[in-house]
Amino acid sequence: MWFLGMIAGLFIGALAESLPAALILAVVGAFALPKIVGKKAPAAPARTEAESAAPPSTAAPAGGVLKLQQRVAELEQRVSLLEQRLGQGAAGAAIEPMPSPVPVLVAAKPDVQVPQPLPMPVARPAAAAAAAAATATAHVPVPAIQPAVAKAASEPAAPEVAKPPMATPAPPRRVPPPPPPPAVPLRDRLPAPIANLIFGGNMLVKLGVLILFLGLAFLLRYTAERVTVPVELRYAAVALVGAGLLALGWFLRRKRTGYALILQGAGIGVFYLTTLAAMKVHELLPPTAGFVFLFGVAALSAVLAVLQNAPVLAIVAVLEGFAAPVLASTGQNRPVGLFTYLLVLDVGIVLIAWFKAWRVLNLIGFVGTFTLAAGWAHKYYTDDQYGIVQPFLLVFFLLFVAIGLLFARRTLFDAPVQPAQPLAARALDTLRRAGRVDSSLVFGTPMVAFGMQVLLMQPWEYGAAFSAMALAAFYLVLGRLVFATQPKGLALLAEAYAIVGVIFGTLAIPLGFEGRWTGAAWAVEAAGMYWLGARQGRVYARAFSFLVFAGAVWKLLEATQLDAAAGHPLLQGSVIGPLLVAVSAFAMWTIHRRAKLDEGNGWEALVGTALPWLGMGALTLLLWQWFTPPWAAAATAVLASATFAVAVRFELRLLAFVTYGMQAMSVAAFITTLHRVADARAGDEVLATGWQGAVAASLIALSLLGSAAWSMLRAHRAALARGIQPVWSTGNTVAVIAGVSLLHLAMLFQVSLAQAALLWPLTATVVLWVALRMAHKPLAALAGVLQVISALLYVFGQIWIYYGNNPPPAFAHLGFWTPVVLGLAALLAGGWMSDEAWRRATEGTSAAKRTRWINDWCANPAVLWAPVIWGLAWWLFGWLDESGEVLRRNGSAGHVAAAAMAIVLVTSVLSAVVAHRRGWPQLGRATLATLPGLVLIAAHGAALAAPGVYVPSSALGWIAWPLALLWHLRLLHAQKRWLAPSALAPLHVAGFWFFVLLAARECQWQLGRVGAEWSSWQLLGWAIVPALALWMLRSRALLQRWPMSEYRAAYLEIAAMPVAAYLLAWVWVTNATSPGNASPLPYVPLLNPLELAQWLVLFALVLWWRALPQGSFARVQPMVAKGVLGLTGLALLTGMVLRSCHHYAGVEWRFDALYASWLTQAALSITWAICGVVAMVLGHARGVRTLWVGGAALLGVVVLKLFFVELADRGGLFRIVSFIAVGALLLLVGYFAPVPPTRKEMEKDVLPEGGVA
């Protein structure tokens, strides 16, 4: 099978004309085809009796499938008839006598279930026979009883035995399904001619057929590349296909309408795409001809749509019509032709709309017309084309107004609403029947047309204003005419026209007057209109008043200008505008509240909530026009406080929220006014404006804290009255946080960043103390944020620039005390929160036991852990950085690692003591970081030292590292107070690895001084300590002492497994990379330090594997272990041969040189062949078939190596030696060590001839 896959791969690669591809595909095919074809065939379904009786077919011709389908249909018909007869028989069983059971047979054979035939009517013998046949095939045949049963069933039932038996017989036993048939070989599954072709003889003929097929394939490929069809004929053929589809769809339009429309759409699409491709891709059609053809296709689609009442075709036609000028555009400016074409299309849409009420068609015409017109105007329009464009714009406008009017007449006049209904119900009912397209035309047409009209009116100063007035007059007159002619059905449309007229009348005001007066007038107009709409109950009037007021606000903002000059107010504008807007906003809000329009969740209630915001915003705008930015921000905060007092007095909750927004704006505005001192040093204050900025910040902070104090007082009283925890509102939380933050920010006007970084952790501690007493969780979070900000100020501040070239005294400057204070403050906060968590656990949730409020959030593990980690990190950073800097300054940089180790050990000892005495589990568990700290210190020392120079025993390391090991073991023993033994197991394992690595590095450095760099001595140093550690772990004396007595699995399995993997990898890597130089000792095969160490390491691995308990995850299967051991031994022998050739034959220790040496190749072949022969002889002698197969596989590799490597050595002596030696060995092993028998064959030989007794 693999040969067929290889041939197929070669064939595919030959088609690609690539030799590497052919080889790769041949290998893939050789492996893939047996996997694909060799799968078991699915189990055949159970065959019926009729199918079993059918003679098997000897072949599967092309008509076999049809015969099988006929056979299945016949069987289904027979089964249906049988079920029908069985149903009729069951119905007749109610009047037919039931056949009596046979008591004698039941008593004689109680364990055998006799199949009873179903009761059948006498008049249906065929059904009874079929039921009997089915019963006979469904149960196990019992030859000794079946005749009697049949006889008893045929005889009439005796009267005395007509009584049914008392015991219900058990259900009949079923025959187990037959086992699935064995997989049919591929040769039997293929037809006879193909099987003979593949599996038969005469391979030369098969290869000839394969080559002939390749030649034919190449001929076809050559012909396909050089013979082409003209592109014109291709387009003609495609167009002919489209015409055929269109004609077929037209002829089928009455028989199958849906199918016919699909065919027609496909034909039109083919025409359209063919034309576009001919124009754009191959440029076979000029743009003019293509445009005419596209227009013709669109017209044909429209005609077909109207004739067949198919809106889809009409939509396609209109889309094609509007897309044609874009696709056929040549880039020339021809507005008359474009607008004439659009006018023709729109007239066509009007005509279609006259006959058919297709809504989408009107919308497509509207969007397409004005989109193309606007695109042309944006790109080409100039003032000298006004006389051409204006008439077309008016015609387009009137056309779509007429379309909207006609469509509304169809949808509204034919089904008028009841006049007794309210306005809202009439509007909803009318819009529900009119649809969205009518609204788009009624309101969209004037908006879009006026937008283009404004573009045309640009040369005249008041042209846009007069155009708006003209449009307003037109729509007011049109609304009047519609209402007068059609007062019932089109009343709502008349009101819509009136609204459009009012809108454009309002729009004419800003187009003709200045912005400040426009905004003021609109604000007053909006207030009056809102009062009138509320009084008359007109929703649309109130809605329009909101729009007018929004316009007033917009005009007010437009009339306000920015003034960026220093010492000036930020805004410049009129005073009357903001005052009128504020008065109008509060007047509308008052009307809104008195009319109860703020109740519910409607749109008007939602829009009404914006009125107080706009009113206070207008008043705030005045403040920014009167004061400079810092004082304006402070004045805004004071105004917010006064407004908050009013809101509290009159219980205006919405106004209170407005004050929150004003306070937030004052804070944000004040922050934007902050700027640094231009030429300040690191020791000077950070922010400019001095005391003025500090006073402004303090005023804003006091305003915020004053508002918060009132809410905190209410919450405090409510909590005390109910005996529950206080619940702080969102406004209170924001105000408190903002006020405290501004107080801290005010410090920067007088202190530097370095001083703030030192002061803020202390103030954060005070803030946390207040937060814990008041149970104010957000305030406590702010304390944590202040800690983080202080750290950022320290990191990114200008502390070191201040010192310059004059370093400060050791341990007496901000650079040292700031991180230390950060750490101590965080640890103090962590202790307080740990006490809070302890109080929560001891006092519980009962209010009677509490002495003050409980902070439940302090029991959160993240809250308890964050200050411990943060504090220890800054504490260690301060001491480590300062000590390292002092040592480097004094020329003792080599002792930095020892000093860091002393600091880490002292910190760990203090943390363990404090955690034990205060019952602080988080601090105690934090000492787990001692080992990672030691690892980082070692890594830091290795990084600072030159590559390969770091020695653990250098620079007092011979004292520090043993102390670290002792404290590591003592700490692991002490950790039992805070952690379970299972949680400490990873630390035992990691510590073992770390200290073994340190000892290995020390040993490697000591041995490396004997020989040259990367000699066998240095490589030997990396393996001695891990091998000794692996050997010691299996010692029974050590396994009985702590910690190995308690963590035996952790050390012997988890810790030792990576060490064993490392040693195995060391054996392989050193065997492959080291030439075995061990000067001053000469190289002797097997008796040199490297190879002796490799074999000893391999021996230690075997001993460790044997010491592993049964069932251990680290203990691999014996077969796998033996295989790894054999492969490793073979690799070591191979390395020994290569090193011998290197040292004794002068072959360079490089892969290419060793590979090119025929002596090395011959030595390897003979060595591998000897190893294979030894394995085969041992496998034959011991009866181990696996060992014999491994040796045979090795010999196979040798044979392949002879033919693919040594064979290239033409005329070389080494090739002759290799072939003779390997051939002789193959002959010897074939004679003396044949393949051992399999286990089944051995059992067959041992068993007696007659089989087992």
Phi, psi and omega in degrees: 000321180296332180293321179295319177297321180294319179296318179297318178297317177299323180294315180294319177296325177294324175298325178281353179057045180221120180292315176300321178296322179297317179295316181296315180292330176295317178295316179298316179295323179296329180268328188277321185297316177298327179292323184283312185279333187281004179292152178290143178287142179298147182298135182288142178293158181297134182267143176282172181294323179293322179290326179291328180284341180291139179292138179292144179279140182276342181213167179240078181288180182295329180274004182295325180296318179297319178296321178296321178296319177296320179296318178296318179298319179296318180294320178297321179295319179294320179295320178297317179296321180294318178296322179297317179292322177297320177297318178294324178294322178295325178291324179281350181293342180291334181251348179274147177291137179285136176292134184283148176286169182252101183295325184296317182293323180292321179289327182285322183232079182289333186273350183260125180273115181274123179290120179266132177291150178293145179291126182239147174292153184292330185282001183232076179291329181296316179295321179294320179295319179295319179295321178295321178295319179295321179293321180294328180274348184267345185237170180286127179288136177242099188299326185287344187244333186302318178300318179295320179296316179298320180293318179295325179289330182280335179281154177291152181285134178285147182294323185287342180249019179287343179291132182291155180292154183286318183269133178281126182293150178292155179297150184293145176288141181258145178284129178299147181296145181295150179297150180297143180294151179295157181297134180280131179300156182299325182295325180281336180281335181278153173300156185302314181298318181290321179297319178293325180294322185273310188264357179280184181274198178057065180295337179298321179295320180296317178294324177298319178296318180298318180291319177299320179295322176296318178298315177299320179296320178293323178296317178296320179295321179295317181294320181293331182280339187246344180253118182235158178263137179303146185291330179296318178295326177297314179296321179296319179295318179295318178297322177296322176297317177298318178296321178296318178297318180294317180294316179297319177296324179292321181287336180263011188294334182264334180278309181226092190295310182299315179296321181293320179295323177297317179296319179295317177299321178295319179296318178295320177297321177297316177302313184295311181293324178296318179295315179298316180296320179294332179276315191264322187275303184253356176054047177276334180247139173289159183301323182294312179296320178296321178297316179298319181293319179297318178297321177296319178298318179296317179297318178299319179297318180295318179298314179298323180294315180292318181295326184254005180055050183243099181294333181297316178296324178294318178297316178299320180296315181294318178298318177295323180295319179283334179279339184299312181295332178287315184287329181263013183291140176253001180088004181271151182267097180230079185291326182296315179295318180295312183290326176296317178298316178296323178296319177298316178299316181294322176297320176299320178296321177298317180295319178295318180295336178292326181267323187234135178268071180259110188290315185298328181296318178297317180295320178297319178297318180296310182295316182296317182297307185284336176291313179294321180294317179294321177298318177295317182296322180295329186263325191239342192293137172228164185295333181286353178261014183298318181296336179275319189279322186301314178299318180296321179297319178296319180294315178300317180300311181294324180299312184284335170295319178294319179299316179296321180292316179296318180294318177296325179296323179291319187272334184257317184290326180289335180224076184289155178276165179280130181292341181285344180290152174292167184297318181296318179294319178296321180295315180295318180295320181291316178295327179294326180272331183281328179087180185274333184293323179298315178298321179297320180286320184293315183264331183284326182298309180295325181296311182291318180295321179292325176300317177289328179294323177299321177298321180288333185269009182299324180293340182256140186293314182252022181294319180294322179295314178295324177296319178296320178295320178296318178294321177297316179296319179300314183286328175293317177295318179297319178297321178295316180296316180297317181293327181285323183275324182233074187288342184263298189288324187251028180294318180293323177295323177296319177296324178296318177296321178296321178296319178298320178297318178296320180299313181286333173293319175294324180292336180289338181295305180292337179286343182246349183233175181284164187292318186293320178286329177296313180298317180296317180295318179295323179296314178295319178299319180296319179296315179295317179296323179293320178297318179293319179294324177290326181288321182269352179073031180261115183291318184292331177293317178293323178296319179291328177296323176297320179294320179294320179294323175298322176295324177296318178297320180296317179293327177295316178293326180292327181279350179270137184239153178271144177231103184271008181289143181291138179081002179251157172299152185289328185244147176231128181183184181280160178267326184293325182297305178300323180296314180294321178296318179295315180297316180295320180296314181289328175295315178296323179293322178296314177299318180300316182287319181292329178278005180059031179274355179270002179270147180092186183242024181286176182292326182291322176295323179291318180291326180295335178293343180278347184295311178296328177298317180292322179295312178292329176296322178294319177294321178295328178298326177295320180297321180284348172271345184257327188243161173289160188305314181297315180287331176294320176296318178295319178296323177298319178295318178296317176300322178295321178295317178297318178295324178296322177296320177296318180296322178290321182295316184259009177057049177258092186294321180297322179292328176296321176295327176296321178296324175300318178295322179294320178295320176297321179293322179296320178295313181296319180294320179295323179296324179291341179274354182285141174206151185282160173289133189297309186246036183280144173271179183294335182269357181269173177293158189268312188264146180279181180074354170056231187292331179298314177296322179295320179293316179298317178296321179293320178299314179297318179297317179294325176297314179295314182291330176295315176297321180290326181297322179297313179292326178293324178295317177296316179295323179296315180295319180295321180291320179292324181291324182266347182070034182235173177291144177289145177245114183271133181286168179294318179297319178298316181298314181295319181294317180297314182295317180294319180296313179296322179295319179293326176296321176291324179293328179296336178296329185291348175284348183232344182237167179269172179295322180296318178291323177296322178297332178275326184279321187296326173299326178290316176293328176296326177295319177296316179299319179294322179298316177296318181297320179292323179289325181267359183055044182255095184295317179298324179294324175294322176297325177297324177299319176295322178295322177297323175299315181294319180295321177299319178296320179293321177297322179293319184289313186259006181283184183252043184291314187283335178294330182295327182283327179064226181274358180255095182294146181285167176294151184297134175059030181216049179207168184295329180298336178263316186285332180298308177295327178294316178295320176303314181293315181295319178297319179294318179293323176297316177297321178296323176296319178298315181290329174295321176296321178298318178295323178293320177297320179297321181288328184273319182277337179074204182257003181286132181286337182290330183274351187279140171264336174202179184295147180261135175261094183296331183292343179291342179278357178292131181301324180295321179293323181286329184273328186301310181294329179295311181294316181296314182294315179296324180297313181290323177300311180293322180297315181300313182288317181294317182293315182292317180296319178296318180295320180294318180294319179293324179294329181266010177078022180242048183295334181291342181264011180296318181295319179294319178295317178298321178296320179296318180295317180296317181293317179297317178298319179296318179296313180298319179297318180296319180294312181297319180296323180290320184283324182267357182064046184253091187293327182295318179293324177294319179289337178294339178292353173298339180283001179297313180297313174302325177296319177296323177296317179295323178296316178296318179295322178295318177296321178291327180287323180286329181285164176294157181303124178077012184255336185297130179233126182302329185278355183280157175054060179063014177292335179292343173261319187291316185290320173299320176297321178297321178295317179296315179292328176300313179293319179294321179293322177298323178289324180284338182293351179296341179291330189244345183225153176285155180302325180295329179285339180274347182302318178299326178292321176300315182294312181296320177297320177300313180298316185296311183287332172295320178296317178299315180295324178295320178296319179296317179294320180295322180290320180294316179286334181293342178285349181284312185245192181283177181292137182057033174277179180295334180294316179294318177296326178294327181295331180286348185249341186294309183295312177299322179294318177297319178297320179294323178290323181289330180295336179270002181286130180292326180296319179286328180292345180266000181245154178289142008269355185290335178292329181266332182238052184294314181296323181296319182279312187287330185252299187291312183288323185280336184297312176297326177297318178295319177297322177296316180296320177296318177294322177300319179299313182292316184292312180295327178294328183271337187248335186268133176280355178087020178290124181223049180299143013274005180278143175283164179276124174234126182305129177073337182252040176241159186304319184295308185289327174297316178296322180296315180290326177292320176297318177298322178293319177297322177297320179295316179297319178295321180294323179289335179280348180291140179291157177294139181087000179289143180293336179279347182270107179284168180296146181304323180295319179293317180298317179295323178295317178296319179297317179294315179297319179295318177298319177297320178296321179294320177296320178297315177298322178297319178296317181295318179293326177296317177296325180292315185278323187262333180255357177076019178283132181294147182275071174222151184297315183293323179291317178295321180291327182278352181275118179289333175296315179297319179296317179294317179299319179294317180299314181294318180297313180296321179295319177298316178298317179296319179296317178300317179297320180290321179294316179295320179296323178289319182293322182267354181072025180263102185292327180296317178297319179295319180294322176298317176297320178296321177297320177297320176295324176297320176297321178298318180295315177299320179297323178298317186278332184261343182241295185294335182297336180285347179278079184288124179075009182275148179288326183293326177295320179297315180299317181297312183295317182295313182296312181294321178296317178298317179296322178296319178296316180297314183289329177292333181273314187269337185224070174292173184295133178293154178290157177285170182295324178293320179294321178296318178295324180293323178288327182283325184291152176293165187294329182277358181098190182285148179283000000 
